[in-house]
Amino acid sequence: MTNLVTDVGETVDEYGDSPAIVYDDTELTYEQFWERAGQFAQALEDRGIGEGDRVGIYLPNLPQFVTAFYGTLRAGGIVVPMNPQYKTREISHLLDDSGAKAVVSLADNVPNVVDVLEDTDVEQVVSVGADVDGATAFEDFLADDTAGIAERADDDVAVQPYTSGTTGTPKGVLLTHENIGWTTRANADVPPGGFQASDRLVGTLPLFHIYGMSVVMNGAMYSGGTYYPVPEWDASEVMSLLEEAEISIMFGVPAMFNDMINQPDADEYEFEALRFVNSGGSSLPLEVLETFEELYGVALYEGYGLTETSPVTHANRGEARRKGSIGKPLEGVDAKVVDEAFETVPRVEEGPIDEEEADLRKITGELVVSGPNVMKGYYGLPEANEEAFTDENGTTWFHTGDVCYWDEDDFFFVVDREKHMIVTGGYNVYPREVEELLFEHEDVADAAVVGIPDDRRGETVKAFIVPTPDAETTPEGIKQYCLENMAEYKHPREVEFVEELPRTTTGKVQKFKIRDEDGGETEA
């Protein structure tokens, strides 16, 4: 069975005339969306792209993303979502590693794809938004006929998103039809009463990211709700959309909710239809949560998940809610906190605790999870898979890399994460990827990148640069260089020139020293 596509087909049968996607002044019913997805699937098949083949989707949140996503799955293919902010050097690795045979790209990004064609297996480029040399326009690509649903097993890979590892090199995450289908159904039960066909879901979370794709888009299509894609975050525009379209469900990251409450006219909005709001991606400041709830009279819940877990593993829901907690595991997901010997860490009586008063070393450990939403593995990386999983008494546990404690009521609390990863506005940034780019600059002799506190994003990226003796560049020049060569959210928003970097006797940069001196927190 092709789990998710079959589910959507059943939704179409029941809600065919209902609006599936609303974008600007365009509305697609479920029947219209489903026909276009079938035409996309047929177009792939006509070009010899089918079961097990990978299709890159290099788009912001647009109706064409939804069509290409389900069309690829309908043809039996594997979706490779790609951040539309990525530049040539970044997509080159994704396309080469995945072996994608086709790419659906925003017209402005087509040149990035064309530049790397010789180094990849890409045979077909489809352009959205305009006609571009080297690509077929999306509407011209669609076939006249519609393809059926290709048979795929539960364990077959459906989606291959990429996530950076500790080395900064993006790793392909193999998510199966069972992973995605199970998560979609489980998460659709989180809001009070579950997702409803009458719900309107705002698509502020990017679809290339598993959070926006699996939770919001798939949730809407599974339940018969209406999905409102938002290509680019703008707080005031989204707030107007929430009012005017009577949006009932919103998922976001802390930076979005912080932006909303800090709008000059924040208290003038009334979100009367909004019944469920959820924050994920990084820790939500308590002040943001409480201000949002006070302004709009709707509870702001927190959840937790990872790309490798499709993504949701924990959620606060209904009365089972504790501020400051990521919530309880979803039904069907097992989770625990373990020490370095993989022994279970004792629970505290009730969280949250006063972390300044407690001895965190005695009550914290790594969060590990197991369940039907956990990935099949990393693509082509057996060593990474060996590190990511531990088998114990017949159960396979996935290591999240997040440091947590848990209480006797089964609420979990994240207190730290992988030592060097930076979470900025809900996106993961690994310093080494930025550092490698910095070292390519002719005026950079040495470099280190760390995360520093940021009121809006939670953290932001800062680079410490040791310039060459004859360097002519400036901190602003370094920022611009990074902006031109990588996604905007990864670039250092602060750059400081220093004479040298603190290192250990083995040559490793002591990042805890520069982070602490800059006003951040010392690593545990």
C-alpha positions in Angstrom: 0.0 0.0 0.0 1.1 3.5 -0.7 0.0 4.7 2.7 -0.2 8.5 2.5 -1.3 8.7 -1.1 -4.0 6.1 -0.5 -5.2 8.1 2.5 -5.4 11.3 0.4 -7.3 9.4 -2.3 -9.9 8.5 0.3 -10.1 12.1 1.4 -10.7 13.2 -2.2 -13.5 10.6 -2.5 -15.2 12.1 0.6 -14.4 15.9 0.1 -14.0 16.2 -3.6 -15.8 19.5 -3.9 -14.2 21.1 -0.8 -11.3 23.5 -1.1 -7.9 21.7 -0.7 -5.5 24.6 -1.4 -6.1 28.3 -1.3 -3.3 30.6 -2.5 -3.8 34.3 -3.3 -7.1 34.4 -5.3 -6.8 30.8 -6.5 -8.7 27.9 -5.0 -8.2 24.2 -5.8 -10.8 21.7 -4.8 -9.7 18.2 -3.7 -10.8 16.8 -7.1 -8.8 19.5 -9.0 -5.7 19.0 -6.9 -5.9 15.3 -7.2 -6.2 15.4 -11.0 -3.1 17.7 -11.2 -1.2 15.3 -9.0 -2.2 12.5 -11.3 -1.1 14.5 -14.3 2.3 15.1 -12.7 2.7 11.4 -11.9 1.8 10.5 -15.5 4.4 13.1 -16.8 7.1 11.4 -14.7 6.1 8.0 -16.0 6.1 9.3 -19.6 9.8 10.3 -19.0 10.8 7.0 -17.5 10.8 8.3 -13.9 8.9 6.0 -11.6 9.1 3.6 -8.7 12.1 4.2 -6.5 13.3 7.2 -8.5 14.0 10.4 -6.7 12.5 13.8 -7.6 13.9 17.0 -6.1 11.4 19.7 -5.1 13.2 23.0 -4.9 10.3 25.3 -4.1 8.9 27.7 -1.5 5.4 27.1 -0.2 3.3 27.1 -3.4 0.5 24.9 -4.7 2.9 23.4 -7.2 4.9 21.9 -4.2 1.8 20.1 -3.0 1.1 18.8 -6.5 4.6 17.6 -7.2 4.9 16.0 -3.7 1.8 13.9 -4.1 2.4 13.4 -7.8 5.8 11.9 -7.1 4.5 9.6 -4.4 1.6 8.6 -6.7 4.1 7.6 -9.4 6.0 5.5 -6.8 8.9 8.0 -6.6 10.8 9.4 -3.6 10.5 13.1 -2.8 13.8 15.0 -2.1 12.7 18.3 -0.6 15.2 21.1 -1.1 15.5 24.5 0.7 14.7 27.2 -1.9 17.3 29.4 -0.2 20.1 27.0 -1.0 22.7 28.1 -3.5 24.5 26.1 -6.2 27.1 24.6 -3.8 24.4 23.4 -1.4 22.1 21.8 -3.9 25.0 20.1 -5.7 25.5 17.8 -2.8 21.8 17.0 -2.4 21.3 16.2 -6.0 24.5 14.2 -6.4 24.0 12.2 -3.2 20.4 11.4 -3.8 20.7 10.6 -7.5 17.6 12.6 -8.2 16.4 12.3 -11.9 14.2 15.3 -11.9 13.9 18.7 -10.2 11.0 21.0 -9.8 12.4 24.4 -9.2 11.3 28.0 -8.8 12.2 29.8 -12.0 14.7 32.1 -10.2 16.6 29.0 -9.0 16.7 27.1 -12.3 20.2 28.4 -13.1 21.5 26.9 -9.9 20.2 23.5 -11.1 21.5 23.9 -14.6 25.0 24.8 -13.3 25.3 21.3 -11.6 23.6 19.1 -14.2 26.8 17.7 -15.5 27.7 16.5 -12.0 24.3 14.9 -11.2 21.8 12.4 -12.6 19.2 15.0 -13.2 17.4 14.4 -16.6 14.5 16.8 -16.3 14.1 20.3 -14.8 10.7 21.8 -14.3 10.2 25.5 -13.8 7.6 27.2 -11.7 6.8 30.9 -12.2 8.3 31.6 -15.6 9.7 30.0 -18.7 13.5 29.5 -18.3 16.1 28.1 -20.6 17.0 24.6 -19.7 13.6 23.8 -18.0 10.1 22.9 -18.9 7.3 25.1 -17.6 5.3 23.4 -14.9 2.0 23.6 -16.8 3.6 22.3 -20.0 5.1 19.4 -18.0 1.8 18.1 -16.8 0.4 15.2 -18.9 -3.1 15.2 -20.4 -3.8 11.8 -18.7 -3.6 10.9 -15.0 -1.6 8.1 -13.6 -3.0 5.6 -11.0 -1.3 4.9 -7.7 1.8 2.8 -7.8 2.0 0.0 -5.3 4.6 0.6 -2.6 5.3 -1.4 0.6 5.1 0.2 4.0 8.9 -0.1 4.3 9.6 1.6 1.0 11.1 5.1 1.2 8.7 7.9 0.5 10.6 11.1 1.4 14.4 11.8 1.6 14.9 15.1 3.4 18.4 16.2 4.3 19.7 17.2 7.7 23.1 18.2 8.7 25.2 16.0 11.0 27.8 17.0 13.4 30.3 17.3 10.6 28.0 19.8 8.8 27.6 17.5 5.8 23.9 17.1 5.0 22.7 13.5 5.4 19.8 12.0 3.6 17.1 10.8 6.0 15.1 7.8 4.7 11.5 8.2 5.8 9.2 5.4 4.7 5.5 5.4 3.8 4.8 3.9 7.2 6.8 6.7 8.9 5.1 9.5 7.1 1.6 8.0 7.1 1.7 7.0 10.8 3.0 10.5 11.9 0.3 12.2 9.8 -2.5 10.3 11.5 -1.0 10.5 15.0 -0.4 14.2 14.8 -3.9 14.9 13.4 -5.2 13.7 16.7 -3.2 16.2 18.8 -5.6 19.2 18.6 -8.8 19.0 20.7 -11.2 16.9 18.6 -8.4 16.2 16.1 -8.1 17.9 12.6 -11.5 18.5 11.1 -12.5 18.9 7.5 -13.7 22.4 8.4 -10.2 23.4 9.6 -8.2 26.0 7.8 -4.4 25.5 8.3 -1.9 28.2 7.5 1.3 27.1 5.9 3.9 29.4 7.4 6.3 26.5 8.0 8.4 25.7 4.9 7.4 22.6 3.1 10.9 21.5 2.4 11.2 21.0 6.2 9.6 17.9 7.7 7.6 20.0 10.2 5.7 22.0 7.6 5.5 19.0 5.2 4.4 16.2 7.5 2.5 18.0 10.2 0.7 20.9 8.3 0.5 19.9 4.6 -0.1 16.2 5.1 -2.3 16.9 8.1 -4.6 19.1 6.0 -4.7 16.7 3.0 -5.4 13.7 5.3 -8.2 15.4 7.2 -10.0 17.2 4.3 -9.0 20.6 5.7 -7.9 23.6 3.6 -4.2 24.4 3.3 -3.1 28.1 2.9 0.5 28.0 1.7 2.6 31.1 2.7 5.8 31.3 0.5 7.6 33.8 2.8 7.2 34.7 6.4 5.8 38.2 7.1 4.2 38.6 10.5 1.7 41.4 9.6 0.6 39.6 6.4 0.1 36.3 8.2 -1.8 38.0 11.0 -4.1 39.6 8.4 -4.5 36.2 6.8 -5.4 34.6 10.1 -8.2 37.1 10.6 -9.5 37.4 7.1 -9.4 33.6 6.2 -10.6 32.6 9.6 -7.6 30.3 10.1 -8.3 27.6 12.8 -4.9 25.9 13.1 -1.4 27.3 13.1 1.9 25.6 13.6 5.1 27.7 13.8 8.5 28.2 15.4 9.2 30.5 18.4 10.6 33.3 16.2 7.2 33.6 14.4 5.2 34.0 17.6 7.8 36.5 18.9 7.4 38.5 15.7 3.6 38.5 16.1 3.5 39.7 19.6 6.0 42.5 18.8 4.0 44.0 16.0 3.1 47.6 16.7 -0.6 46.8 16.4 -0.4 43.3 17.9 -3.3 44.0 20.3 -5.6 45.1 17.5 -5.9 41.6 15.9 -8.7 39.2 16.8 -8.2 35.6 15.8 -11.7 34.4 16.6 -11.5 31.2 14.6 -8.0 30.1 15.8 -8.6 27.0 18.0 -5.1 25.4 18.1 -1.6 26.8 18.0 1.6 24.9 18.3 5.3 25.8 18.5 8.2 23.5 17.6 11.7 23.7 16.1 13.4 25.1 19.2 12.5 26.0 22.8 9.7 28.5 23.2 10.5 31.4 25.7 7.9 31.4 28.5 7.4 35.1 28.1 6.5 34.7 24.4 4.0 31.9 25.2 2.3 33.9 28.0 2.1 37.1 26.0 0.7 35.4 23.0 -2.0 33.7 25.1 -2.9 36.9 26.8 -3.2 38.8 23.5 -5.2 36.3 21.6 -7.0 34.1 24.2 -5.8 30.8 22.6 -3.4 28.3 24.2 0.0 28.0 22.6 1.2 24.5 22.9 4.7 23.1 22.6 5.8 19.9 20.8 9.0 18.2 19.8 10.4 16.2 17.0 13.3 15.7 14.5 13.6 15.1 10.8 14.6 11.5 11.7 11.3 11.0 13.5 9.0 12.3 10.8 9.0 14.5 13.0 6.7 14.5 16.0 7.5 12.4 19.1 6.2 14.5 21.9 3.3 17.0 22.3 1.4 18.9 24.9 -2.3 18.3 24.3 -5.6 19.3 25.9 -5.3 19.0 29.7 -2.1 17.0 29.4 0.0 20.2 29.2 2.9 21.6 31.2 4.5 24.9 30.3 8.2 24.6 29.6 7.8 20.9 28.7 7.9 19.3 25.2 5.0 17.3 26.4 4.4 13.5 26.6 5.3 11.0 23.9 2.6 10.4 21.3 0.7 7.2 21.8 2.8 4.5 20.1 6.1 6.3 20.7 8.5 5.1 23.4 10.9 7.5 24.9 13.3 7.6 27.8 16.3 9.5 29.1 19.6 7.5 29.4 23.1 8.1 30.5 26.3 7.3 28.6 26.1 3.7 29.6 22.5 3.6 28.3 21.1 3.2 31.8 17.8 4.9 32.4 18.1 8.2 34.3 15.8 8.5 37.3 12.8 10.8 36.9 12.2 13.9 38.9 8.9 14.0 40.9 7.4 16.8 38.8 8.7 19.3 36.3 9.6 21.9 35.5 12.3 22.1 38.1 14.6 25.0 39.1 17.5 24.2 36.9 19.8 26.6 38.8 19.1 24.8 42.1 19.2 21.2 40.8 22.2 19.1 40.1 21.5 18.5 36.4 24.2 15.9 36.1 22.2 13.5 38.3 18.9 13.9 36.5 19.7 14.6 32.9 20.7 12.4 30.0 20.1 11.9 26.3 16.6 11.6 25.0 16.2 8.3 23.0 13.0 7.3 21.2 11.5 4.3 19.4 8.4 4.0 17.3 6.9 3.6 13.9 7.8 7.2 13.0 11.6 6.6 13.4 13.5 6.7 10.1 14.7 3.7 8.2 18.2 5.2 8.4 20.6 7.6 6.8 21.1 7.1 3.1 24.3 5.4 2.2 25.9 6.1 5.6 26.3 2.8 7.6 28.7 4.3 10.2 26.2 7.2 10.9 23.5 4.6 11.3 25.5 2.6 13.7 26.0 5.7 15.9 22.4 6.8 15.6 20.8 3.6 16.9 21.1 1.3 19.9 19.4 -2.1 20.1 18.3 -3.2 23.6 16.2 -6.2 24.4 14.6 -6.3 20.9 13.9 -2.5 20.7 15.8 -0.2 18.5 16.3 3.2 20.0 17.2 6.4 18.1 19.6 8.8 19.7 18.2 12.4 19.5 21.4 14.1 20.7 19.2 16.3 23.0 19.8 16.5 26.8 16.6 16.1 28.8 15.1 15.2 32.1 11.7 13.6 32.7 9.2 13.5 35.5 6.9 10.9 37.0 4.0 12.1 34.9 5.9 11.3 31.7 6.5 15.0 30.8 9.9 15.6 29.1 12.0 18.7 29.4 14.9 19.6 27.0 17.7 21.5 28.7 20.4 21.3 26.1 21.2 19.8 22.7 24.1 18.6 20.7 27.1 20.6 21.8 27.7 22.7 18.7 24.5 22.8 16.8 22.8 26.2 16.4 19.0 26.4 16.3 18.1 29.7 14.8 14.4 30.5 14.1 13.6 26.8 14.0 16.4 25.9 11.5 19.4 23.8 12.4 22.8 25.3 11.5 26.0 23.3 12.0 29.1 25.5 12.5 31.5 23.4 10.5 29.5 24.0 7.2 29.8 27.8 7.7 33.5 27.5 8.8 34.4 25.5 5.7 33.0 28.3 3.5 34.8 30.9 5.6 38.1 29.1 5.2 37.7 29.4 1.4 37.9 33.2 1.7 41.3 34.5 0.8 41.4 37.0 3.7 40.5 34.4 6.4 43.4 32.7 8.3 41.3 31.1 11.0 37.6 30.9 11.9 35.2 29.6 14.4 31.4 29.8 14.4 29.1 29.6 17.5 25.5 30.3 18.4 24.8 33.3 20.6 21.5 34.3 22.3 19.1 36.2 20.2 15.7 37.6 21.4 14.0 36.9 18.1 15.5 33.7 16.8 16.5 32.0 20.1 20.0 31.8 18.8 21.9 33.5 15.9 25.1 32.7 14.2 28.3 34.5 15.1 31.7 34.1 13.4 35.0 34.8 15.0 37.6 35.5 12.3 41.4 35.7 12.4 42.2 37.7 9.3 45.3 37.2 7.2 48.0 39.9 7.7 47.2 41.6 4.4 43.4 41.2 4.6 41.3 43.8 3.0 37.9 42.5 3.8 35.7 43.8 6.7 33.1 42.1 8.9 30.4 43.3 6.6 32.3 41.9 3.7 32.4 38.5 5.4 28.6 38.6 6.0 28.0 39.4 2.3 30.3 36.7 1.2 28.4 34.1 3.2 25.0 35.5 2.0 26.1 35.0 -1.6 27.2 31.4 -1.0 24.7 29.8 1.3 21.2 30.0 2.6 20.3 33.3 4.3 19.5 31.8 7.7 23.0 30.2 7.9 25.0 33.3 7.4 26.7 35.0 10.4 24.7 37.9 11.6 27.6 39.0 13.7 31.3 38.8 12.7 34.1 39.7 15.0 37.8 39.9 14.0 40.2 38.6 16.7 43.9 38.1 16.9 43.7 34.4 17.7 41.3 31.6 18.7 41.6 29.7 22.0 42.7 26.1 21.2 43.5 22.9 23.1 46.9 21.3 22.9 45.5 19.0 20.2 44.4 22.0 18.1 40.7 22.0 18.7 39.0 25.4 19.1 37.6 25.8 22.6 34.3 27.2 21.6 32.9 27.2 25.1 35.4 30.0 25.8 34.5 32.3 23.0 30.8 31.6 23.6 31.1 32.4 27.3 33.2 35.5 26.7 30.5 36.7 24.3 27.8 36.5 26.9 26.4 33.1 26.0 26.1 30.0 28.1 29.0 27.7 28.8 28.6 24.2 27.5 27.6 21.6 30.0 
